[in-house]
Amino acid sequence: MGKTKKVGSTGRFGARYGSTIRKRVRQIEEKSKAVYKCPVCSVKTLKREGLGIWECSKCGEKLAGGAWEPNTSAGRSITRRVTRIAEGLKEEF
């Protein structure tokens, strides 16, 4: 069984497990196998090495991130809050 346009990498499951679960698996696999932009060298060479471990093949930097993406939505919101608090502290001094 090969990939098809509609089901992608989950074509290997055939008609088993239900369509919703297969769609979820497809989304997770696409996110985890994608190549992302490295925050250190700004080149699109960041790949997933393991669960939550991301490595840049150009500069060799290893980063901790999300399980399927290097930056999770929760991580982005926390970064925004910390930045806002830090800016507020700078204004006080």
Biopython code that builds the backbone (N, CA, C, O; Angstrom):
import numpy as np
from Bio.PDB.StructureBuilder import StructureBuilder

atoms = [
    (1, "MET", "N", (0.822, -1.176, 0.000)),
    (1, "MET", "CA", (0.000, 0.000, 0.000)),
    (1, "MET", "C", (0.869, 1.243, 0.000)),
    (1, "MET", "O", (1.784, 1.368, 0.814)),
    (2, "GLY", "N", (0.590, 2.152, -0.900)),
    (2, "GLY", "CA", (1.338, 3.387, -0.967)),
    (2, "GLY", "C", (0.527, 4.561, -0.474)),
    (2, "GLY", "O", (-0.616, 4.405, -0.043)),
    (3, "LYS", "N", (1.117, 5.725, -0.540)),
    (3, "LYS", "CA", (0.420, 6.937, -0.145)),
    (3, "LYS", "C", (-0.589, 7.301, -1.223)),
    (3, "LYS", "O", (-0.414, 6.963, -2.394)),
    (4, "THR", "N", (-1.628, 7.981, -0.823)),
    (4, "THR", "CA", (-2.571, 8.544, -1.773)),
    (4, "THR", "C", (-2.727, 10.015, -1.462)),
    (4, "THR", "O", (-2.325, 10.475, -0.393)),
    (5, "LYS", "N", (-3.304, 10.749, -2.381)),
    (5, "LYS", "CA", (-3.431, 12.191, -2.223)),
    (5, "LYS", "C", (-4.299, 12.558, -1.024)),
    (5, "LYS", "O", (-4.002, 13.519, -0.315)),
    (6, "LYS", "N", (-5.345, 11.814, -0.797)),
    (6, "LYS", "CA", (-6.316, 12.166, 0.236)),
    (6, "LYS", "C", (-5.872, 11.762, 1.640)),
    (6, "LYS", "O", (-6.029, 12.548, 2.574)),
    (7, "VAL", "N", (-5.335, 10.585, 1.811)),
    (7, "VAL", "CA", (-5.021, 10.095, 3.148)),
    (7, "VAL", "C", (-3.549, 10.224, 3.513)),
    (7, "VAL", "O", (-3.197, 10.062, 4.681)),
    (8, "GLY", "N", (-2.688, 10.509, 2.561)),
    (8, "GLY", "CA", (-1.276, 10.719, 2.839)),
    (8, "GLY", "C", (-0.601, 9.506, 3.443)),
    (8, "GLY", "O", (-0.772, 8.384, 2.966)),
    (9, "SER", "N", (0.171, 9.741, 4.502)),
    (9, "SER", "CA", (0.962, 8.671, 5.104)),
    (9, "SER", "C", (0.109, 7.642, 5.837)),
    (9, "SER", "O", (0.589, 6.551, 6.144)),
    (10, "THR", "N", (-1.146, 7.973, 6.121)),
    (10, "THR", "CA", (-1.997, 7.028, 6.851)),
    (10, "THR", "C", (-2.690, 6.043, 5.925)),
    (10, "THR", "O", (-3.533, 5.264, 6.370)),
    (11, "GLY", "N", (-2.349, 6.067, 4.655)),
    (11, "GLY", "CA", (-2.898, 5.087, 3.725)),
    (11, "GLY", "C", (-2.486, 3.678, 4.100)),
    (11, "GLY", "O", (-3.138, 2.713, 3.700)),
    (12, "ARG", "N", (-1.414, 3.549, 4.860)),
    (12, "ARG", "CA", (-0.945, 2.227, 5.279)),
    (12, "ARG", "C", (-1.913, 1.546, 6.238)),
    (12, "ARG", "O", (-1.848, 0.329, 6.414)),
    (13, "PHE", "N", (-2.815, 2.314, 6.865)),
    (13, "PHE", "CA", (-3.776, 1.723, 7.795)),
    (13, "PHE", "C", (-5.014, 1.165, 7.109)),
    (13, "PHE", "O", (-5.777, 0.416, 7.719)),
    (14, "GLY", "N", (-5.219, 1.523, 5.846)),
    (14, "GLY", "CA", (-6.392, 1.042, 5.127)),
    (14, "GLY", "C", (-7.666, 1.592, 5.739)),
    (14, "GLY", "O", (-7.743, 2.778, 6.059)),
    (15, "ALA", "N", (-8.678, 0.727, 5.906)),
    (15, "ALA", "CA", (-9.954, 1.151, 6.459)),
    (15, "ALA", "C", (-10.020, 0.942, 7.968)),
    (15, "ALA", "O", (-11.090, 1.078, 8.560)),
    (16, "ARG", "N", (-8.914, 0.618, 8.590)),
    (16, "ARG", "CA", (-8.908, 0.327, 10.021)),
    (16, "ARG", "C", (-8.829, 1.595, 10.874)),
    (16, "ARG", "O", (-8.378, 2.633, 10.389)),
    (17, "TYR", "N", (-9.248, 1.529, 12.100)),
    (17, "TYR", "CA", (-9.094, 2.509, 13.177)),
    (17, "TYR", "C", (-10.002, 3.727, 13.120)),
    (17, "TYR", "O", (-10.057, 4.471, 14.099)),
    (18, "GLY", "N", (-10.696, 3.966, 12.056)),
    (18, "GLY", "CA", (-11.609, 5.109, 11.977)),
    (18, "GLY", "C", (-10.951, 6.324, 11.342)),
    (18, "GLY", "O", (-9.742, 6.530, 11.457)),
    (19, "SER", "N", (-11.766, 7.117, 10.673)),
    (19, "SER", "CA", (-11.222, 8.244, 9.904)),
    (19, "SER", "C", (-10.668, 9.350, 10.792)),
    (19, "SER", "O", (-9.653, 9.955, 10.446)),
    (20, "THR", "N", (-11.300, 9.633, 11.921)),
    (20, "THR", "CA", (-10.848, 10.727, 12.785)),
    (20, "THR", "C", (-9.470, 10.438, 13.362)),
    (20, "THR", "O", (-8.617, 11.324, 13.399)),
    (21, "ILE", "N", (-9.248, 9.227, 13.805)),
    (21, "ILE", "CA", (-7.948, 8.864, 14.370)),
    (21, "ILE", "C", (-6.878, 8.889, 13.283)),
    (21, "ILE", "O", (-5.759, 9.340, 13.529)),
    (22, "ARG", "N", (-7.204, 8.417, 12.101)),
    (22, "ARG", "CA", (-6.235, 8.455, 10.999)),
    (22, "ARG", "C", (-5.882, 9.895, 10.630)),
    (22, "ARG", "O", (-4.728, 10.182, 10.310)),
    (23, "LYS", "N", (-6.864, 10.810, 10.670)),
    (23, "LYS", "CA", (-6.594, 12.220, 10.381)),
    (23, "LYS", "C", (-5.666, 12.818, 11.431)),
    (23, "LYS", "O", (-4.761, 13.583, 11.098)),
    (24, "ARG", "N", (-5.884, 12.474, 12.690)),
    (24, "ARG", "CA", (-5.024, 12.965, 13.770)),
    (24, "ARG", "C", (-3.600, 12.464, 13.611)),
    (24, "ARG", "O", (-2.644, 13.220, 13.786)),
    (25, "VAL", "N", (-3.462, 11.194, 13.279)),
    (25, "VAL", "CA", (-2.131, 10.605, 13.077)),
    (25, "VAL", "C", (-1.436, 11.303, 11.918)),
    (25, "VAL", "O", (-0.239, 11.580, 11.990)),
    (26, "ARG", "N", (-2.165, 11.586, 10.861)),
    (26, "ARG", "CA", (-1.581, 12.260, 9.700)),
    (26, "ARG", "C", (-1.075, 13.650, 10.076)),
    (26, "ARG", "O", (0.028, 14.031, 9.683)),
    (27, "GLN", "N", (-1.869, 14.414, 10.835)),
    (27, "GLN", "CA", (-1.443, 15.747, 11.253)),
    (27, "GLN", "C", (-0.182, 15.683, 12.111)),
    (27, "GLN", "O", (0.746, 16.470, 11.919)),
    (28, "ILE", "N", (-0.150, 14.755, 13.045)),
    (28, "ILE", "CA", (1.009, 14.614, 13.931)),
    (28, "ILE", "C", (2.246, 14.230, 13.128)),
    (28, "ILE", "O", (3.322, 14.787, 13.347)),
    (29, "GLU", "N", (2.107, 13.293, 12.210)),
    (29, "GLU", "CA", (3.251, 12.870, 11.410)),
    (29, "GLU", "C", (3.765, 13.985, 10.514)),
    (29, "GLU", "O", (4.975, 14.128, 10.342)),
    (30, "GLU", "N", (2.868, 14.778, 9.943)),
    (30, "GLU", "CA", (3.292, 15.884, 9.095)),
    (30, "GLU", "C", (4.048, 16.926, 9.908)),
    (30, "GLU", "O", (5.053, 17.463, 9.443)),
    (31, "LYS", "N", (3.571, 17.220, 11.127)),
    (31, "LYS", "CA", (4.247, 18.192, 11.990)),
    (31, "LYS", "C", (5.623, 17.695, 12.421)),
    (31, "LYS", "O", (6.598, 18.447, 12.392)),
    (32, "SER", "N", (5.698, 16.433, 12.820)),
    (32, "SER", "CA", (6.957, 15.930, 13.367)),
    (32, "SER", "C", (8.014, 15.682, 12.292)),
    (32, "SER", "O", (9.208, 15.748, 12.583)),
    (33, "LYS", "N", (7.601, 15.399, 11.066)),
    (33, "LYS", "CA", (8.569, 15.129, 9.995)),
    (33, "LYS", "C", (8.973, 16.391, 9.243)),
    (33, "LYS", "O", (9.894, 16.348, 8.428)),
    (34, "ALA", "N", (8.303, 17.514, 9.499)),
    (34, "ALA", "CA", (8.603, 18.759, 8.793)),
    (34, "ALA", "C", (9.953, 19.319, 9.237)),
    (34, "ALA", "O", (10.475, 18.958, 10.291)),
    (35, "VAL", "N", (10.505, 20.207, 8.413)),
    (35, "VAL", "CA", (11.750, 20.891, 8.721)),
    (35, "VAL", "C", (11.396, 22.327, 9.099)),
    (35, "VAL", "O", (10.647, 22.996, 8.387)),
    (36, "TYR", "N", (11.941, 22.798, 10.228)),
    (36, "TYR", "CA", (11.611, 24.114, 10.747)),
    (36, "TYR", "C", (12.813, 25.039, 10.706)),
    (36, "TYR", "O", (13.941, 24.601, 10.481)),
    (37, "LYS", "N", (12.562, 26.332, 10.925)),
    (37, "LYS", "CA", (13.618, 27.340, 10.926)),
    (37, "LYS", "C", (14.326, 27.332, 12.274)),
    (37, "LYS", "O", (13.682, 27.371, 13.321)),
    (38, "CYS", "N", (15.640, 27.283, 12.244)),
    (38, "CYS", "CA", (16.460, 27.269, 13.456)),
    (38, "CYS", "C", (16.458, 28.665, 14.081)),
    (38, "CYS", "O", (16.721, 29.639, 13.376)),
    (39, "PRO", "N", (16.169, 28.795, 15.384)),
    (39, "PRO", "CA", (16.175, 30.116, 16.012)),
    (39, "PRO", "C", (17.579, 30.681, 16.210)),
    (39, "PRO", "O", (17.728, 31.880, 16.449)),
    (40, "VAL", "N", (18.607, 29.845, 16.117)),
    (40, "VAL", "CA", (19.985, 30.296, 16.328)),
    (40, "VAL", "C", (20.596, 30.824, 15.027)),
    (40, "VAL", "O", (21.068, 31.960, 14.975)),
    (41, "CYS", "N", (20.584, 29.992, 13.975)),
    (41, "CYS", "CA", (21.230, 30.389, 12.723)),
    (41, "CYS", "C", (20.240, 30.861, 11.650)),
    (41, "CYS", "O", (20.664, 31.279, 10.573)),
    (42, "SER", "N", (18.944, 30.804, 11.921)),
    (42, "SER", "CA", (17.876, 31.281, 11.023)),
    (42, "SER", "C", (17.856, 30.582, 9.670)),
    (42, "SER", "O", (17.485, 31.192, 8.667)),
    (43, "VAL", "N", (18.250, 29.306, 9.628)),
    (43, "VAL", "CA", (18.199, 28.516, 8.402)),
    (43, "VAL", "C", (17.180, 27.401, 8.627)),
    (43, "VAL", "O", (17.031, 26.897, 9.740)),
    (44, "LYS", "N", (16.496, 27.032, 7.580)),
    (44, "LYS", "CA", (15.450, 26.017, 7.693)),
    (44, "LYS", "C", (16.070, 24.617, 7.718)),
    (44, "LYS", "O", (15.978, 23.871, 6.743)),
    (45, "THR", "N", (16.700, 24.270, 8.843)),
    (45, "THR", "CA", (17.377, 22.984, 8.970)),
    (45, "THR", "C", (17.102, 22.301, 10.303)),
    (45, "THR", "O", (17.804, 21.356, 10.663)),
    (46, "LEU", "N", (16.096, 22.758, 11.041)),
    (46, "LEU", "CA", (15.788, 22.195, 12.353)),
    (46, "LEU", "C", (14.887, 20.971, 12.190)),
    (46, "LEU", "O", (13.787, 21.066, 11.647)),
    (47, "LYS", "N", (15.370, 19.818, 12.669)),
    (47, "LYS", "CA", (14.605, 18.570, 12.543)),
    (47, "LYS", "C", (14.429, 17.929, 13.907)),
    (47, "LYS", "O", (15.210, 18.171, 14.827)),
    (48, "ARG", "N", (13.407, 17.119, 14.024)),
    (48, "ARG", "CA", (13.108, 16.419, 15.270)),
    (48, "ARG", "C", (14.027, 15.221, 15.422)),
    (48, "ARG", "O", (14.109, 14.365, 14.540)),
    (49, "GLU", "N", (14.716, 15.173, 16.552)),
    (49, "GLU", "CA", (15.616, 14.061, 16.830)),
    (49, "GLU", "C", (14.946, 13.019, 17.710)),
    (49, "GLU", "O", (15.164, 11.820, 17.533)),
    (50, "GLY", "N", (14.152, 13.459, 18.635)),
    (50, "GLY", "CA", (13.426, 12.580, 19.551)),
    (50, "GLY", "C", (12.253, 13.352, 20.115)),
    (50, "GLY", "O", (11.979, 14.472, 19.684)),
    (51, "LEU", "N", (11.570, 12.775, 21.058)),
    (51, "LEU", "CA", (10.398, 13.406, 21.645)),
    (51, "LEU", "C", (10.799, 14.676, 22.387)),
    (51, "LEU", "O", (11.382, 14.611, 23.469)),
    (52, "GLY", "N", (10.489, 15.828, 21.804)),
    (52, "GLY", "CA", (10.810, 17.115, 22.413)),
    (52, "GLY", "C", (12.236, 17.568, 22.209)),
    (52, "GLY", "O", (12.634, 18.587, 22.773)),
    (53, "ILE", "N", (13.029, 16.845, 21.417)),
    (53, "ILE", "CA", (14.419, 17.216, 21.156)),
    (53, "ILE", "C", (14.548, 17.589, 19.683)),
    (53, "ILE", "O", (14.186, 16.808, 18.803)),
    (54, "TRP", "N", (15.065, 18.783, 19.423)),
    (54, "TRP", "CA", (15.206, 19.303, 18.070)),
    (54, "TRP", "C", (16.662, 19.663, 17.825)),
    (54, "TRP", "O", (17.315, 20.249, 18.689)),
    (55, "GLU", "N", (17.174, 19.312, 16.644)),
    (55, "GLU", "CA", (18.578, 19.571, 16.327)),
    (55, "GLU", "C", (18.699, 20.236, 14.963)),
    (55, "GLU", "O", (18.036, 19.849, 14.002)),
    (56, "CYS", "N", (19.560, 21.245, 14.902)),
    (56, "CYS", "CA", (19.849, 21.929, 13.649)),
    (56, "CYS", "C", (21.000, 21.203, 12.968)),
    (56, "CYS", "O", (22.061, 21.014, 13.564)),
    (57, "SER", "N", (20.791, 20.798, 11.728)),
    (57, "SER", "CA", (21.834, 20.060, 11.024)),
    (57, "SER", "C", (22.943, 20.982, 10.515)),
    (57, "SER", "O", (24.011, 20.504, 10.133)),
    (58, "LYS", "N", (22.703, 22.296, 10.504)),
    (58, "LYS", "CA", (23.728, 23.232, 10.026)),
    (58, "LYS", "C", (24.661, 23.662, 11.159)),
    (58, "LYS", "O", (25.877, 23.505, 11.054)),
    (59, "CYS", "N", (24.090, 24.208, 12.248)),
    (59, "CYS", "CA", (24.942, 24.726, 13.321)),
    (59, "CYS", "C", (25.126, 23.720, 14.460)),
    (59, "CYS", "O", (25.947, 23.949, 15.348)),
    (60, "GLY", "N", (24.382, 22.614, 14.452)),
    (60, "GLY", "CA", (24.534, 21.576, 15.461)),
    (60, "GLY", "C", (23.872, 21.878, 16.790)),
    (60, "GLY", "O", (24.054, 21.132, 17.752)),
    (61, "GLU", "N", (23.106, 22.959, 16.861)),
    (61, "GLU", "CA", (22.432, 23.351, 18.095)),
    (61, "GLU", "C", (21.313, 22.375, 18.433)),
    (61, "GLU", "O", (20.524, 22.008, 17.562)),
    (62, "LYS", "N", (21.240, 21.950, 19.698)),
    (62, "LYS", "CA", (20.150, 21.098, 20.162)),
    (62, "LYS", "C", (19.241, 21.924, 21.053)),
    (62, "LYS", "O", (19.705, 22.653, 21.930)),
    (63, "LEU", "N", (17.936, 21.804, 20.819)),
    (63, "LEU", "CA", (16.959, 22.591, 21.551)),
    (63, "LEU", "C", (15.890, 21.689, 22.139)),
    (63, "LEU", "O", (15.600, 20.620, 21.601)),
    (64, "ALA", "N", (15.310, 22.122, 23.238)),
    (64, "ALA", "CA", (14.150, 21.443, 23.800)),
    (64, "ALA", "C", (12.920, 22.180, 23.313)),
    (64, "ALA", "O", (12.890, 23.411, 23.307)),
    (65, "GLY", "N", (11.917, 21.444, 22.908)),
    (65, "GLY", "CA", (10.697, 22.066, 22.403)),
    (65, "GLY", "C", (9.514, 21.166, 22.638)),
    (65, "GLY", "O", (9.516, 20.336, 23.547)),
    (66, "GLY", "N", (8.506, 21.335, 21.815)),
    (66, "GLY", "CA", (7.319, 20.519, 21.927)),
    (66, "GLY", "C", (7.547, 19.133, 21.355)),
    (66, "GLY", "O", (8.568, 18.865, 20.722)),
    (67, "ALA", "N", (6.592, 18.267, 21.585)),
    (67, "ALA", "CA", (6.719, 16.892, 21.117)),
    (67, "ALA", "C", (6.645, 16.811, 19.595)),
    (67, "ALA", "O", (7.380, 16.038, 18.981)),
    (68, "TRP", "N", (5.761, 17.604, 18.977)),
    (68, "TRP", "CA", (5.568, 17.504, 17.528)),
    (68, "TRP", "C", (6.077, 18.725, 16.792)),
    (68, "TRP", "O", (6.374, 18.635, 15.601)),
    (69, "GLU", "N", (6.188, 19.877, 17.466)),
    (69, "GLU", "CA", (6.676, 21.117, 16.878)),
    (69, "GLU", "C", (7.711, 21.723, 17.819)),
    (69, "GLU", "O", (7.636, 21.519, 19.031)),
    (70, "PRO", "N", (8.676, 22.467, 17.279)),
    (70, "PRO", "CA", (9.660, 23.056, 18.177)),
    (70, "PRO", "C", (9.061, 24.130, 19.088)),
    (70, "PRO", "O", (9.499, 24.283, 20.228)),
    (71, "ASN", "N", (8.069, 24.869, 18.601)),
    (71, "ASN", "CA", (7.411, 25.900, 19.393)),
    (71, "ASN", "C", (5.939, 25.570, 19.520)),
    (71, "ASN", "O", (5.228, 25.508, 18.517)),
    (72, "THR", "N", (5.473, 25.356, 20.743)),
    (72, "THR", "CA", (4.066, 25.068, 20.971)),
    (72, "THR", "C", (3.311, 26.360, 21.218)),
    (72, "THR", "O", (3.921, 27.395, 21.486)),
    (73, "SER", "N", (2.001, 26.311, 21.130)),
    (73, "SER", "CA", (1.197, 27.505, 21.374)),
    (73, "SER", "C", (1.327, 27.961, 22.828)),
    (73, "SER", "O", (1.343, 29.162, 23.100)),
    (74, "ALA", "N", (1.419, 27.023, 23.752)),
    (74, "ALA", "CA", (1.604, 27.386, 25.156)),
    (74, "ALA", "C", (2.958, 28.057, 25.368)),
    (74, "ALA", "O", (3.057, 29.023, 26.124)),
    (75, "GLY", "N", (3.975, 27.566, 24.723)),
    (75, "GLY", "CA", (5.299, 28.156, 24.826)),
    (75, "GLY", "C", (5.348, 29.564, 24.266)),
    (75, "GLY", "O", (6.006, 30.439, 24.830)),
    (76, "ARG", "N", (4.651, 29.789, 23.151)),
    (76, "ARG", "CA", (4.612, 31.128, 22.560)),
    (76, "ARG", "C", (3.909, 32.116, 23.476)),
    (76, "ARG", "O", (4.362, 33.250, 23.625)),
    (77, "SER", "N", (2.803, 31.698, 24.095)),
    (77, "SER", "CA", (2.076, 32.615, 24.983)),
    (77, "SER", "C", (2.899, 32.935, 26.228)),
    (77, "SER", "O", (2.869, 34.070, 26.703)),
    (78, "ILE", "N", (3.626, 31.970, 26.763)),
    (78, "ILE", "CA", (4.470, 32.220, 27.929)),
    (78, "ILE", "C", (5.614, 33.162, 27.557)),
    (78, "ILE", "O", (5.964, 34.048, 28.337)),
    (79, "THR", "N", (6.195, 32.980, 26.380)),
    (79, "THR", "CA", (7.266, 33.865, 25.929)),
    (79, "THR", "C", (6.762, 35.299, 25.815)),
    (79, "THR", "O", (7.459, 36.236, 26.204)),
    (80, "ARG", "N", (5.549, 35.473, 25.281)),
    (80, "ARG", "CA", (4.966, 36.814, 25.175)),
    (80, "ARG", "C", (4.778, 37.437, 26.553)),
    (80, "ARG", "O", (5.092, 38.610, 26.754)),
    (81, "ARG", "N", (4.262, 36.651, 27.508)),
    (81, "ARG", "CA", (4.044, 37.171, 28.858)),
    (81, "ARG", "C", (5.347, 37.571, 29.528)),
    (81, "ARG", "O", (5.432, 38.635, 30.142)),
    (82, "VAL", "N", (6.361, 36.725, 29.414)),
    (82, "VAL", "CA", (7.655, 37.024, 30.030)),
    (82, "VAL", "C", (8.250, 38.285, 29.409)),
    (82, "VAL", "O", (8.807, 39.121, 30.122)),
    (83, "THR", "N", (8.138, 38.431, 28.090)),
    (83, "THR", "CA", (8.650, 39.612, 27.411)),
    (83, "THR", "C", (7.926, 40.864, 27.900)),
    (83, "THR", "O", (8.557, 41.890, 28.154)),
    (84, "ARG", "N", (6.602, 40.781, 28.031)),
    (84, "ARG", "CA", (5.809, 41.915, 28.483)),
    (84, "ARG", "C", (6.188, 42.307, 29.912)),
    (84, "ARG", "O", (6.299, 43.494, 30.221)),
    (85, "ILE", "N", (6.384, 41.320, 30.779)),
    (85, "ILE", "CA", (6.770, 41.592, 32.160)),
    (85, "ILE", "C", (8.159, 42.223, 32.205)),
    (85, "ILE", "O", (8.392, 43.175, 32.950)),
    (86, "ALA", "N", (9.083, 41.686, 31.401)),
    (86, "ALA", "CA", (10.446, 42.225, 31.364)),
    (86, "ALA", "C", (10.456, 43.679, 30.884)),
    (86, "ALA", "O", (11.202, 44.501, 31.414)),
    (87, "GLU", "N", (9.631, 43.997, 29.883)),
    (87, "GLU", "CA", (9.547, 45.367, 29.409)),
    (87, "GLU", "C", (8.986, 46.282, 30.477)),
    (87, "GLU", "O", (9.422, 47.425, 30.613)),
    (88, "GLY", "N", (8.017, 45.785, 31.238)),
    (88, "GLY", "CA", (7.442, 46.558, 32.333)),
    (88, "GLY", "C", (8.452, 46.832, 33.425)),
    (88, "GLY", "O", (8.440, 47.912, 34.016)),
    (89, "LEU", "N", (9.323, 45.884, 33.706)),
    (89, "LEU", "CA", (10.362, 46.070, 34.720)),
    (89, "LEU", "C", (11.401, 47.081, 34.248)),
    (89, "LEU", "O", (11.921, 47.849, 35.057)),
    (90, "LYS", "N", (11.709, 47.093, 32.957)),
    (90, "LYS", "CA", (12.677, 48.050, 32.416)),
    (90, "LYS", "C", (12.168, 49.480, 32.548)),
    (90, "LYS", "O", (12.944, 50.395, 32.825)),
    (91, "GLU", "N", (10.865, 49.676, 32.350)),
    (91, "GLU", "CA", (10.274, 51.007, 32.439)),
    (91, "GLU", "C", (10.312, 51.542, 33.858)),
    (91, "GLU", "O", (10.414, 52.753, 34.054)),
    (92, "GLU", "N", (10.231, 50.669, 34.853)),
    (92, "GLU", "CA", (10.245, 51.089, 36.248)),
    (92, "GLU", "C", (11.618, 51.608, 36.659)),
    (92, "GLU", "O", (11.705, 52.513, 37.489)),
    (93, "PHE", "N", (12.679, 51.064, 36.105)),
    (93, "PHE", "CA", (14.031, 51.469, 36.524)),
    (93, "PHE", "C", (14.565, 52.524, 35.673)),
    (93, "PHE", "O", (15.689, 52.979, 35.885)),
]
sb = StructureBuilder()
sb.init_structure("model")
sb.init_model(0)
sb.init_chain("A")
sb.init_seg("    ")
for serial, (resi, resn, name, xyz) in enumerate(atoms, 1):
    if name == "N":
        sb.init_residue(resn, " ", resi, " ")
    sb.init_atom(name, np.array(xyz, "f"), 0.0, 1.0, " ", f" {name:<3s}", serial, name[0])
structure = sb.get_structure()
